[in-house]
Amino acid sequence: LLEHGGGVRLAAARYRIPVGDWLDLSTGINPNGWPVPPVPASIWRRLPEDDDDLTRVAADYYGTDQLLPVAGSQAAIQALPLLRPPCRVGMLAPSYNEHPHAWRWAGHEVVALAVDAIETAVDTLDVLLLCHPNNPTGARVVPATLADWRARLAARGGWLVVDEAFMDATPEQSLAAQAGTPGLVILRSLGKFFGLAGVRVGFVLAEAALRRRLQESLGPWTVNGPGRWVATQALADRAWQERARPQLHAASARLAQLLTAQGWSVSGGTALFQWCLEPEAIRLQDALARRGIWIRRFDEPASLRLGLPGDETGWQRLERVLAEICARR
Ligand SMILES: Cc1ncc(COP(=O)(O)O)c(C=O)c1O
């Protein structure tokens, strides 16, 4: 199993600080996620129903009905590589590590690419997979370029897989409206912007034939009934979504400023996290952890990713601890 953000229990044991005392900034999950109401008792008791309101409401939210609900984008990340014979798959590095893991596990050749190298490599690939924006670097590509890459791949039976887990705060940059065009596969998640990582709901936006193959491989009831119900309510709540977007952008800008003011080199980010290239990543992660703040470290390149504090107490604590650490640099 790969390392992810969120392992605060391990950190608690390692640093001997009770779980409840940590400020966990190790993920890119919205700390003020959609407020989940009690789930009606009948929803727990019935089998999940494919013809409930979920796909209609999701079609409204994403702007396309070319979609399939899945048990988090992770379910699709694991299933997609099994739908192709061994082939050559290009993806960014660093990026979300479950992708290279799943494609390699299924016997494919994974080629690590820098953003600038994609244009020349794309015609040598069968699949190009991009987290867009990228996690952790925040890198983005203009939609016209993505459309061009998709067309070149599709002409040879290839795929452009775009993982839009962190796209909800900038929906105008999503490729969702193009879902259904040949070779385009988009992954969406309710885990980040909506802050519903535990509910395990995501979507695959793709052409009907591919969705059918995916659905057959995943089997029935892949998304549980309470998950379907909660996702339906969250996707329908436009008022909450419209409040959350500017709040997240403001919080992320505040985080970038705070880090910059303490001498950290902010190198990229999204509305839900900031990423800093930092040769002393190991020491800085450790120094924050000794003070009960858990952040995500990457070794290649040495860098740190910080998510958003959820309240003013968290912000003050982060600022205080960063100042303390930087004074000792
Ligand atoms: C880029 C990216 N894609 C997908 C996922 C998995 O999301 P889900 O909770 O929908 O499985 C993550 C989780 O960290 C992620 O960072």
The ligand as a Gaussian input file, in Angstrom:
#p B3LYP/6-31G(d) Opt

LIG

0 1
 C       -5.258000      13.550000      -7.755000
 C       -6.077000      12.590000      -6.966000
 N       -6.923000      11.783000      -7.612000
 C       -7.695000      10.907000      -6.960000
 C       -7.637000      10.781000      -5.590000
 C       -8.499000       9.751000      -4.923000
 O       -9.721000      10.326000      -4.635000
 P      -10.990000       9.493000      -4.184000
 O      -11.200000       9.803000      -2.750000
 O      -12.104000       9.993000      -5.061000
 O      -10.702000       8.054000      -4.424000
 C       -6.775000      11.597000      -4.871000
 C       -6.694000      11.478000      -3.402000
 O       -5.811000      11.971000      -2.748000
 C       -5.977000      12.529000      -5.581000
 O       -5.124000      13.345000      -4.941000

